Amino acid sequence: MAESQDDGRLAGRLAALAALGFVLVIPPLLARFDRVDRVFGVPVLWAYLYLVWVVVIGLVAAVCARSR
């Protein structure tokens, strides 16, 4: 019974992270970062997308590592 409860929590956390990742890349939010400016020579939009990608992957790794 404890394993199924842990699996349910893990699934819930991963679903929440998927929702967070989705919200961070919806067009109205992306439009805020679509500028001519650059960060370390990279367009702001690309830097934002890369940062979101790294953060979501890191959070998924942390959640999965903690669940074991």
N, C-alpha and C positions, 0 to 999 in steps of 0.2 A: 504494500500500500504506500509506503514511503517513497518508493521509486516512481510510482505513477504521479504522486504529488510533486516530486522534484521535476519530472518531465513536464508537467503542466506549468510549473513556474518558469522553467527554461523556455518553453514555447511562448508563454506570455511575454517574457522579457525580449525574446527575439522578435516577436510581432511588434512590440513597442519600438524597438530599434528600426525595424523596417518602416514603420509609420514615420518615425523621426527623419529617416533618410529621405523618404518621399516628400515630406513637408519642406525639407531644406532645398529641394531641387524643383519646386513648382515654379512655373513661369513668373508669377508676380514677385517672388522673392529673388529670382535670378535677374530680373530686370533692374533691381537695385544695384547690382554689381556689374552691369553691362556698361562700362565706362571706357574712355580712351586712356585713362591712367594706367600705370604699370607698377607692379610690385616686383622688385629685383629683376626687372626686364621682362616680366611675364604679365600679360593682360590680367586685370583684376578679376574678371569672370573666370578665367582658367585657374587662377590661384585659389579662388573661392571653391570651385568644383573639386580641385585636388585636395584642399583642406577638408572639405566635407567627406570625401571618399576616405581619406586617412582616418578621420575621427570615427566614422561609422565602422570601418574595419577594425580599428583598435577597440571600440566598445564591444563589438561582437566577440573578439578574441578574449577580452576580459570577462565577459559574461560566460562564455563557454569554458574558460579555464577555471573560473570560480565554481561552476556547477559540478565539477568532477571531484 
